[in-house]
Amino acid sequence: MPDYSNQIIVDLQKEVDELKRIVEMQNDIIRDLREQLNKNSSNSSKPPSSDGLKKKPVNKNRSLREKSGKKQGGQKGHSGTHLAVLSEPDHVIHHLHTDCQYCPKREQCMKRSAVKETRHEIDIIAQVDVTEHELITIPECPICGEAKTGSFPAHLKATVQYGQNLESLAIALNTVGAVSFNRTHDILSGVFHIPISVGTIKNMVSRCAVKVEEANAISAEKLKSAHHKHGDETGCRADGKTRWAHCLSNELYTVLFLHDKRGHIAMEEMGIIQHSGGTLVHDCWSPYWCFTNVKHQLCCAHLIRKLKGVEENHPNQTWAAKFKSMLLNLKHAKEKAIAKGKAALHRNTLKRYSDLYDEIMRLAYEENPIPERKPGKRGKTKFGKVLCLINRLFSHKGEVCRFAYDFDVPFDNNQAERDIRNIKVKIKVSGCFRSIEGAQEYLKIMSFVSTAIKHGFSGFEAIRLAVLGNPLSIFNQGF
């Protein structure tokens, strides 16, 4: 009789190996899903809006901000601020005792009365102001003998039209206020009882977008020659499809640009980075690395969030906490040096942190060895998210720590994230952009408004300057 025992053992061993492979694969899937469930805005690149309304109990150590040791509220020696009287009162009301209201001796008592206390109430009056413009003709000039006729101001195009203050308010509500055209119509009609149509508001926004183009071109040129600039991008819905709003900005200038693509093609068409020098601060999105004409600084705030995610989801990874602490300590060392009036860190300090960086990287690879390629297996070797982060930190050591060598380079990319956040607010409040043209007009106006705010103007003041035809005056502040 043939001996089947060896064959049975071989078959069972194959089955065990296959079951082990399946279990290992399922464990990887479970680990990835658990890590995905544990992601939030504090340990990943997810926005705070994705955390949802029902939030989990927050760990006291979860915030990236560290305690300053100071009490809440105004600090000792703080002068404080309060609501001040802005002008002379328009009305004065006397408040008497109830017994004095209808007393026949009231006037006699008022002559020898005194004001015990004064309080002011600041309010506004929403009213319509109509100005009639009359064109005057003088039939015969006593000097030259010719007929003389005046001319209307350049902004008066029609027999009846809306004024520039109302136009500025409508545009500000729709752009800075992120209010939709219909709600802007409802607000203006309800407050001022003006039957302004949705189409008229749309035309006002379109005209304003054209007027700010020259100012935005100046901002783009300033960014080209800037020492550093921040880059970011975010998705938005326009004309029924997902488009991408790209942002390039620094502390003084902002340029927003709409494109169908998110990557290198859109950045090229924006026409700024490839003609720039200096340093580009970004979140390590791969298309930014295509630009070799600029230096790069990775956003360390992004890295710290990812390191927190590694800490929370992989307790056995000890290198992540050490690397995060090293980054924050290097940041504090820079801030301390700046406070002392220094222009750079001492070379011994930089050498110490550089050696510590390398030591933590060695520990990271010890805890996460690079997997060997299995014989006969095709395709790329799967590294996993933790090992991919380690490889990124190892490959871009200079780009992670550039902020410590150049004090003018910021630690994070928060500037671009703040400048591009208004798009998400607009989408949440108003829904979406019905047309690409509408989205482009919004971004043009918000580019101008963001730049103006950085130069000391309010959003409404900036839009009013644009409506008046003088948008370039935002740059005449000595910046």
Solvent accessible surface area in square Angstrom, and as a share of the most:
residue,aa,sasa,rsa
1,M,230,1.03
2,P,89,0.56
3,D,106,0.55
4,Y,135,0.52
5,S,55,0.36
6,N,101,0.52
7,Q,99,0.44
8,I,96,0.49
9,I,109,0.55
10,V,69,0.39
11,D,67,0.34
12,L,98,0.49
13,Q,95,0.42
14,K,132,0.56
15,E,95,0.43
16,V,64,0.37
17,D,72,0.37
18,E,76,0.34
19,L,95,0.47
20,K,128,0.54
21,R,126,0.46
22,I,55,0.28
23,V,79,0.45
24,E,106,0.48
25,M,93,0.41
26,Q,88,0.39
27,N,76,0.39
28,D,40,0.21
29,I,88,0.44
30,I,86,0.44
31,R,108,0.40
32,D,58,0.30
33,L,96,0.48
34,R,140,0.51
35,E,21,0.10
36,Q,113,0.50
37,L,141,0.70
38,N,54,0.28
39,K,60,0.26
40,N,28,0.14
41,S,27,0.17
42,S,22,0.14
43,N,5,0.02
44,S,9,0.06
45,S,65,0.42
46,K,77,0.32
47,P,74,0.47
48,P,98,0.62
49,S,67,0.43
50,S,51,0.33
51,D,44,0.23
52,G,36,0.35
53,L,188,0.94
54,K,195,0.82
55,K,128,0.54
56,K,136,0.57
57,P,128,0.81
58,V,104,0.60
59,N,86,0.44
60,K,183,0.77
61,N,125,0.64
62,R,53,0.19
63,S,70,0.45
64,L,62,0.31
65,R,217,0.79
66,E,111,0.50
67,K,192,0.82
68,S,89,0.57
69,G,78,0.75
70,K,140,0.59
71,K,179,0.76
72,Q,184,0.82
73,G,61,0.59
74,G,66,0.63
75,Q,77,0.34
76,K,210,0.89
77,G,82,0.79
78,H,115,0.51
79,S,115,0.74
80,G,34,0.32
81,T,130,0.76
82,H,156,0.69
83,L,153,0.76
84,A,50,0.39
85,V,76,0.44
86,L,145,0.72
87,S,79,0.51
88,E,146,0.66
89,P,70,0.44
90,D,127,0.66
91,H,145,0.65
92,V,110,0.63
93,I,130,0.66
94,H,115,0.51
95,H,161,0.72
96,L,49,0.24
97,H,116,0.52
98,T,108,0.63
99,D,110,0.57
100,C,50,0.30
101,Q,68,0.30
102,Y,208,0.79
103,C,46,0.28
104,P,129,0.81
105,K,120,0.51
106,R,87,0.32
107,E,123,0.55
108,Q,106,0.47
109,C,54,0.33
110,M,58,0.26
111,K,181,0.77
112,R,183,0.67
113,S,65,0.42
114,A,98,0.76
115,V,118,0.68
116,K,202,0.85
117,E,118,0.53
118,T,89,0.52
119,R,206,0.75
120,H,96,0.43
121,E,159,0.71
122,I,84,0.43
123,D,112,0.58
124,I,149,0.76
125,I,137,0.70
126,A,51,0.40
127,Q,129,0.57
128,V,76,0.43
129,D,123,0.64
130,V,131,0.75
131,T,90,0.52
132,E,137,0.61
133,H,80,0.36
134,E,123,0.55
135,L,80,0.40
136,I,110,0.56
137,T,77,0.45
138,I,87,0.44
139,P,111,0.70
140,E,119,0.54
141,C,19,0.12
142,P,132,0.83
143,I,162,0.82
144,C,69,0.42
145,G,42,0.41
146,E,110,0.49
147,A,67,0.52
148,K,90,0.38
149,T,80,0.47
150,G,43,0.41
151,S,102,0.66
152,F,97,0.40
153,P,60,0.38
154,A,91,0.70
155,H,75,0.33
156,L,40,0.20
157,K,172,0.73
158,A,61,0.48
159,T,142,0.83
160,V,132,0.76
161,Q,69,0.31
162,Y,70,0.27
163,G,43,0.42
164,Q,43,0.19
165,N,89,0.45
166,L,25,0.13
167,E,19,0.08
168,S,0,0.00
169,L,55,0.27
170,A,0,0.00
171,I,0,0.00
172,A,12,0.09
173,L,37,0.18
174,N,6,0.03
175,T,1,0.01
176,V,64,0.37
177,G,38,0.37
178,A,4,0.03
179,V,23,0.13
180,S,25,0.16
181,F,60,0.25
182,N,90,0.46
183,R,130,0.47
184,T,0,0.00
185,H,54,0.24
186,D,85,0.44
187,I,70,0.35
188,L,1,0.00
189,S,28,0.18
190,G,51,0.49
191,V,73,0.42
192,F,44,0.18
193,H,155,0.69
194,I,23,0.11
195,P,117,0.74
196,I,0,0.00
197,S,56,0.36
198,V,54,0.31
199,G,43,0.41
200,T,39,0.23
201,I,0,0.00
202,K,63,0.27
203,N,81,0.42
204,M,3,0.01
205,V,5,0.03
206,S,26,0.17
207,R,112,0.41
208,C,2,0.01
209,A,2,0.02
210,V,100,0.57
211,K,77,0.33
212,V,0,0.00
213,E,74,0.33
214,E,107,0.48
215,A,1,0.01
216,N,20,0.10
217,A,56,0.43
218,I,54,0.27
219,S,1,0.00
220,A,18,0.14
221,E,101,0.45
222,K,95,0.40
223,L,0,0.00
224,K,45,0.19
225,S,97,0.62
226,A,16,0.12
227,H,86,0.38
228,H,21,0.09
229,K,0,0.00
230,H,2,0.01
231,G,0,0.00
232,D,17,0.09
233,E,12,0.06
234,T,18,0.11
235,G,16,0.15
236,C,7,0.04
237,R,112,0.41
238,A,0,0.00
239,D,77,0.40
240,G,56,0.54
241,K,128,0.54
242,T,66,0.39
243,R,18,0.06
244,W,61,0.21
245,A,0,0.00
246,H,4,0.02
247,C,1,0.01
248,L,3,0.01
249,S,0,0.00
250,N,15,0.08
251,E,90,0.40
252,L,52,0.26
253,Y,18,0.07
254,T,0,0.00
255,V,17,0.10
256,L,11,0.06
257,F,57,0.24
258,L,14,0.07
259,H,29,0.13
260,D,81,0.42
261,K,109,0.46
262,R,84,0.31
263,G,17,0.16
264,H,62,0.28
265,I,102,0.52
266,A,0,0.00
267,M,3,0.01
268,E,63,0.28
269,E,106,0.47
270,M,23,0.10
271,G,20,0.19
272,I,3,0.01
273,I,2,0.01
274,Q,51,0.23
275,H,119,0.53
276,S,11,0.07
277,G,31,0.30
278,G,34,0.33
279,T,3,0.02
280,L,0,0.00
281,V,0,0.00
282,H,0,0.00
283,D,34,0.17
284,C,21,0.12
285,W,73,0.25
286,S,71,0.46
287,P,16,0.10
288,Y,4,0.02
289,W,64,0.22
290,C,75,0.45
291,F,5,0.02
292,T,127,0.74
293,N,66,0.34
294,V,10,0.06
295,K,118,0.50
296,H,15,0.07
297,Q,0,0.00
298,L,1,0.01
299,C,1,0.01
300,C,0,0.00
301,A,11,0.09
302,H,18,0.08
303,L,3,0.02
304,I,6,0.03
305,R,37,0.14
306,K,61,0.26
307,L,0,0.00
308,K,10,0.04
309,G,7,0.07
310,V,9,0.05
311,E,54,0.24
312,E,70,0.31
313,N,26,0.13
314,H,22,0.10
315,P,118,0.74
316,N,110,0.56
317,Q,16,0.07
318,T,70,0.41
319,W,0,0.00
320,A,0,0.00
321,A,41,0.32
322,K,108,0.46
323,F,0,0.00
324,K,41,0.17
325,S,51,0.33
326,M,3,0.01
327,L,0,0.00
328,L,34,0.17
329,N,70,0.36
330,L,3,0.01
331,K,51,0.21
332,H,71,0.32
333,A,22,0.17
334,K,16,0.07
335,E,80,0.36
336,K,127,0.54
337,A,7,0.06
338,I,87,0.44
339,A,90,0.69
340,K,137,0.58
341,G,67,0.65
342,K,114,0.48
343,A,92,0.71
344,A,56,0.44
345,L,18,0.09
346,H,102,0.46
347,R,185,0.68
348,N,95,0.49
349,T,25,0.14
350,L,28,0.14
351,K,122,0.52
352,R,141,0.51
353,Y,30,0.11
354,S,27,0.17
355,D,66,0.34
356,L,65,0.32
357,Y,2,0.01
358,D,52,0.27
359,E,97,0.44
360,I,5,0.02
361,M,5,0.02
362,R,146,0.53
363,L,45,0.22
364,A,0,0.00
365,Y,49,0.19
366,E,130,0.58
367,E,53,0.24
368,N,20,0.11
369,P,96,0.60
370,I,96,0.49
371,P,55,0.35
372,E,154,0.69
373,R,138,0.50
374,K,129,0.55
375,P,137,0.86
376,G,84,0.81
377,K,125,0.53
378,R,222,0.81
379,G,52,0.50
380,K,194,0.82
381,T,41,0.24
382,K,148,0.63
383,F,79,0.33
384,G,32,0.31
385,K,121,0.51
386,V,16,0.09
387,L,8,0.04
388,C,69,0.41
389,L,11,0.06
390,I,0,0.00
391,N,36,0.18
392,R,70,0.26
393,L,0,0.00
394,F,123,0.51
395,S,78,0.50
396,H,43,0.19
397,K,57,0.24
398,G,43,0.41
399,E,37,0.17
400,V,0,0.00
401,C,12,0.07
402,R,56,0.21
403,F,0,0.00
404,A,1,0.01
405,Y,122,0.46
406,D,43,0.22
407,F,31,0.13
408,D,92,0.48
409,V,0,0.00
410,P,31,0.19
411,F,22,0.09
412,D,30,0.16
413,N,0,0.00
414,N,50,0.26
415,Q,24,0.11
416,A,0,0.00
417,E,38,0.17
418,R,131,0.48
419,D,12,0.06
420,I,10,0.05
421,R,132,0.48
422,N,32,0.17
423,I,0,0.00
424,K,82,0.35
425,V,70,0.40
426,K,13,0.06
427,I,37,0.19
428,K,135,0.57
429,V,60,0.34
430,S,31,0.20
431,G,41,0.39
432,C,71,0.42
433,F,17,0.07
434,R,215,0.78
435,S,39,0.25
436,I,52,0.26
437,E,105,0.47
438,G,17,0.16
439,A,0,0.00
440,Q,73,0.32
441,E,28,0.12
442,Y,7,0.03
443,L,4,0.02
444,K,69,0.29
445,I,0,0.00
446,M,15,0.06
447,S,2,0.01
448,F,1,0.01
449,V,1,0.01
450,S,16,0.10
451,T,1,0.00
452,A,0,0.00
453,I,91,0.46
454,K,38,0.16
455,H,4,0.02
456,G,69,0.66
457,F,36,0.15
458,S,55,0.36
459,G,10,0.09
460,F,81,0.34
461,E,86,0.39
462,A,0,0.00
463,I,0,0.00
464,R,87,0.32
465,L,35,0.17
466,A,0,0.00
467,V,7,0.04
468,L,73,0.36
469,G,51,0.49
470,N,77,0.39
471,P,13,0.08
472,L,60,0.30
473,S,18,0.12
474,I,0,0.00
475,F,37,0.15
476,N,115,0.59
477,Q,93,0.42
478,G,82,0.79
479,F,125,0.52
